[in-house]
Amino acid sequence: MDEVFVRRDVIDVATLRSLCIASDRKGAMQSLSHVGAIGVTGTLLWVTRGTAWAIPVFMVHGVLLNFLYAGQHELSHWTVFRTAWLNEWLGRAFGFLLFYPRTFDQIQHIAHHRFTQDWARDGELVRARYTRASYLLWMSGITYWYTRWRRIVRFAAGVITEPYLPAARHAELVREARLHLAGYVLIAAISVLTRSWAALWLWLAPMLAMKCVHQLQNTIEHLGLTHEANVLANTRSTRTNALMRWLAWQMQYHTAHHAFPGVPFHRLHELHDIIFTQRGASPPSMTYLGFQFAVLRALAAGKTEADYSDSSTWIADQPHG
């Protein structure tokens, strides 16, 4: 996606074009380091199973698995590699592991970028407005995984109800869901026949259990911001450390990403500097924990997301409106 969702005068065309060039080398470095880290923690998890050392390794392994979605997100934008087929097939592999089929992710994500914070058309806002209980269930991963699995089964059965999914793509989405479902059934069958716990221990259990950490990134990006059609106001960046930026493939520069989604992940810090820092401006931003505490305060005493105006920001370092 190389559309522009902000005034073009915040950056000159030549600079933007230079930032939009993907790199096979940078893409390989990020992909191999992330997948390699999963290989290391997976090996340690297998070796330490049955000991106390397995607990912290299990947690780190699960976090690394969940943050593969940051990679899938970038691969869906076709910005990780200059070589197109690398984006395609690595994106499909990540999508299979994460129960998030690539074609569906791409269509949903296009709708999210084009109609950010629009309740009727944003692909990520097809949900009920949060109460404190529903928010905590989403953060825990319980409702997250339920919706993902249910969607794959529903699509495989030919039932597609999402309004942002074009009818012309339904057959493709059904076929994709059926292939995923067949793959999961095959893995389950092999596991039963070989009496192996490997898939559960090295994949499903840590990924399901540690979803809550990845939800810190999923929830901070837009929740509690104005729903006006202005990405410089309706999209939040995250203040964090270098390790977390590596883990999330630089998606903490989220406002810059939404403004110019054609810029690859490894150039987002430069884009952020150009459109914000050098202009003496800053996007909405919070820390992970500061954001979570603010959400829980805002949804306390029986309040829900519906109690706040869509035209104002209600979660910020210094809430207003």
C-alpha positions in Angstrom: 0.0 0.0 0.0 1.6 3.3 -1.1 -1.3 5.6 -0.6 -0.8 8.9 1.3 -3.1 9.7 4.2 -1.8 13.1 5.3 -1.0 16.5 3.7 1.8 16.1 1.3 3.5 19.4 2.5 4.9 17.7 5.5 7.6 16.0 3.4 9.0 16.7 -0.1 8.2 14.2 -2.8 11.9 13.3 -3.5 12.6 12.5 0.1 9.4 10.4 0.4 10.3 8.4 -2.7 13.8 7.7 -1.3 12.2 6.4 2.0 9.8 4.1 0.1 12.5 1.8 -1.2 12.4 -1.6 0.4 15.6 -3.6 1.1 16.1 -7.3 0.8 19.1 -7.0 3.1 17.3 -5.1 5.8 14.2 -7.3 5.5 16.4 -10.4 5.8 18.2 -9.0 8.9 15.0 -8.3 10.7 13.2 -11.6 9.6 16.2 -13.8 10.4 16.9 -12.2 13.7 13.2 -12.6 14.8 12.8 -16.2 13.5 16.3 -17.0 14.8 15.4 -15.8 18.2 12.3 -18.1 18.1 14.6 -21.0 17.1 16.8 -20.3 20.1 14.0 -20.0 22.6 12.2 -23.0 21.1 15.3 -25.2 21.5 15.8 -24.0 25.1 12.2 -24.6 25.9 12.4 -28.2 24.6 15.7 -28.8 26.5 14.4 -27.3 29.8 10.9 -28.9 29.7 10.1 -30.3 33.1 12.4 -27.8 35.0 11.8 -24.4 36.5 13.9 -22.9 33.8 11.2 -23.7 31.3 8.9 -21.0 32.8 10.8 -17.9 31.8 11.8 -19.5 28.5 8.1 -20.4 27.8 7.2 -16.7 28.4 9.9 -15.2 26.1 9.1 -17.8 23.4 5.4 -17.0 23.5 6.1 -13.2 23.2 8.4 -13.8 20.2 5.8 -15.9 18.5 3.0 -13.3 19.0 5.1 -10.5 17.7 5.5 -12.3 14.4 2.3 -10.4 13.6 4.4 -7.2 13.4 6.3 -9.0 10.6 3.1 -10.2 9.0 1.8 -6.7 9.1 4.8 -5.3 7.3 4.8 -8.2 4.8 1.2 -7.5 4.1 2.3 -4.0 3.1 4.9 -5.5 0.7 7.6 -3.3 2.4 9.9 -5.9 4.0 11.6 -7.1 0.9 12.1 -5.6 -2.6 11.7 -9.1 -3.9 7.9 -9.5 -4.1 7.6 -13.3 -3.6 9.6 -13.1 -0.3 6.9 -10.8 1.1 4.2 -13.1 -0.2 5.4 -16.5 1.1 6.9 -15.4 4.4 3.7 -13.5 5.0 1.7 -16.6 4.3 3.9 -18.7 6.7 3.5 -16.1 9.5 -0.2 -15.9 8.9 -0.5 -19.7 9.2 1.4 -19.8 12.5 -0.7 -16.9 13.9 -4.2 -18.1 12.7 -4.4 -15.0 10.7 -4.6 -15.8 6.9 -2.6 -13.3 4.8 -5.2 -12.4 2.2 -7.8 -11.7 4.9 -5.2 -9.6 6.8 -4.4 -7.6 3.7 -8.0 -6.8 2.8 -8.9 -6.0 6.4 -5.8 -3.8 6.8 -6.4 -1.8 3.7 -9.9 -1.0 5.1 -8.2 0.0 8.4 -5.8 2.4 6.7 -8.3 4.0 4.3 -11.0 4.4 7.0 -9.1 4.6 10.3 -11.4 5.1 13.3 -14.5 5.0 11.1 -16.8 2.6 13.0 -18.7 1.7 9.8 -15.7 1.0 7.5 -12.5 0.4 9.5 -11.7 -3.3 9.4 -10.4 -3.2 12.9 -13.5 -1.7 14.4 -16.0 -4.5 13.8 -16.6 -5.0 17.5 -18.8 -3.8 20.3 -17.5 -0.8 22.3 -15.4 -1.8 25.2 -16.5 -2.2 28.8 -13.9 -2.8 31.4 -14.6 -6.5 31.4 -14.6 -6.9 27.6 -11.4 -4.9 27.4 -9.7 -7.2 29.9 -10.9 -10.3 28.1 -9.4 -8.9 24.9 -6.2 -8.0 26.6 -6.0 -11.6 28.0 -6.2 -13.0 24.6 -9.3 -15.1 25.3 -11.7 -13.2 23.0 -8.9 -12.5 20.6 -8.2 -16.1 19.9 -11.9 -17.0 19.9 -12.6 -14.5 17.1 -9.6 -15.7 15.1 -10.5 -19.4 15.2 -14.2 -18.7 14.8 -13.5 -16.6 11.7 -11.4 -19.3 10.0 -14.1 -22.0 10.6 -16.8 -19.6 9.5 -15.0 -18.7 6.3 -14.2 -22.3 5.6 -17.9 -23.0 5.8 -18.5 -20.2 3.3 -20.0 -17.7 5.7 -18.6 -14.2 5.3 -20.5 -11.3 6.9 -17.8 -8.6 7.3 -19.0 -5.5 5.4 -15.4 -4.4 4.4 -14.7 -7.7 2.6 -15.7 -7.3 -1.1 -17.9 -10.0 -2.6 -15.5 -10.4 -5.4 -12.9 -11.7 -2.9 -15.1 -14.1 -1.0 -14.2 -17.2 -3.0 -10.5 -16.5 -2.4 -11.0 -16.0 1.3 -13.0 -19.2 1.6 -10.3 -21.1 -0.2 -7.6 -19.6 2.0 -9.5 -20.5 5.2 -10.0 -24.1 4.0 -6.3 -24.5 3.3 -5.5 -23.2 6.8 -8.0 -25.4 8.4 -6.7 -28.4 6.5 -3.2 -27.6 7.7 -4.2 -27.4 11.3 -6.1 -30.7 11.1 -3.1 -32.3 9.5 -0.8 -31.1 12.3 -3.3 -32.3 14.9 -3.5 -35.7 13.3 0.2 -36.1 13.1 0.6 -35.1 16.7 -2.0 -37.7 17.8 -0.5 -40.5 15.6 3.0 -39.8 16.8 2.0 -39.1 20.4 4.0 -35.9 20.1 3.4 -32.8 22.3 5.8 -30.7 20.2 3.2 -28.5 18.5 1.4 -27.8 21.7 4.6 -27.1 23.8 6.6 -25.2 21.2 3.8 -23.3 19.4 0.2 -23.3 20.7 0.6 -23.1 24.4 3.2 -20.3 24.6 1.5 -18.3 21.9 -1.9 -18.5 23.5 -0.6 -17.8 27.0 1.5 -14.8 26.1 -0.9 -13.0 23.8 -1.4 -10.4 26.6 2.0 -8.9 25.9 1.4 -8.4 22.2 -2.0 -6.8 23.0 0.0 -4.0 24.6 0.9 -3.0 21.0 -2.5 -3.9 19.4 -4.5 -1.7 21.8 -2.3 1.4 22.1 -2.4 2.4 18.4 -5.8 4.0 18.2 -8.0 3.4 21.2 -9.1 6.5 23.1 -8.2 8.9 20.3 -10.5 11.1 18.2 -12.3 9.4 15.4 -11.9 12.4 13.1 -10.4 11.6 9.6 -6.9 12.9 10.5 -4.2 10.3 11.0 -2.0 12.9 12.8 -4.7 12.9 15.5 -6.4 9.5 15.4 -3.2 7.3 15.5 -0.9 7.0 18.5 2.9 6.3 18.6 4.5 4.6 21.5 7.4 5.7 23.6 9.5 2.7 24.4 13.0 1.1 24.2 15.1 -0.3 21.3 14.4 -3.9 22.2 10.6 -3.4 21.9 11.1 -1.5 18.7 13.0 -4.4 17.2 10.3 -6.8 18.5 7.5 -4.8 17.0 9.3 -4.1 13.7 9.4 -0.4 14.4 5.6 -0.2 14.5 5.8 2.1 17.6 6.3 4.9 15.0 2.7 4.2 14.2 1.5 7.7 13.3 4.3 8.1 10.7 3.3 4.6 9.4 -0.3 5.6 9.0 0.6 8.8 7.3 2.8 7.1 4.7 2.2 3.3 4.8 4.5 2.8 1.8 7.6 3.5 3.9 9.4 0.3 5.0 9.6 -0.5 8.7 13.4 0.2 8.9 12.9 3.8 7.6 10.1 4.8 9.9 12.4 6.4 12.5 13.6 8.7 9.7 10.1 9.5 8.5 9.1 10.2 12.1 12.0 12.6 12.5 11.2 14.4 9.2 7.4 14.9 9.7 7.5 15.5 13.4 10.8 16.2 15.2 12.2 18.5 12.5 9.0 20.5 12.3 8.8 20.9 16.1 5.7 18.7 16.2 4.8 15.4 17.9 2.1 12.8 17.4 -0.1 11.5 20.1 2.1 9.2 22.2 2.1 7.3 25.4 4.1 4.5 27.1 2.7 0.9 27.1 1.9 0.8 30.8 0.8 4.5 31.0 -1.7 3.7 28.3 -3.1 0.6 30.1 -3.5 2.4 33.4 -5.3 5.2 31.6 -7.7 2.8 29.9 -8.6 1.0 33.1 -9.2 4.3 34.8 -11.4 5.5 32.0 -13.4 2.3 32.0 -13.8 2.2 35.8 -17.1 2.8 37.8 -19.2 1.2 35.1 -18.1 3.5 32.3 -17.8 2.1 28.8 -16.2 3.3 25.5 -19.6 4.6 24.5 -19.6 7.1 27.3 -16.9 9.1 25.5 -17.3 11.3 22.4 -15.9 10.1 19.2 -14.9 13.6 18.3 -12.4 14.0 21.2 -9.4 12.2 22.7 -10.2 10.5 26.0 -7.0 8.6 26.7 -3.8 10.6 26.8 -0.9 11.5 29.1 -3.0 14.5 30.0 -6.6 13.6 29.1 -8.8 16.3 27.6 -12.1 16.7 25.8 
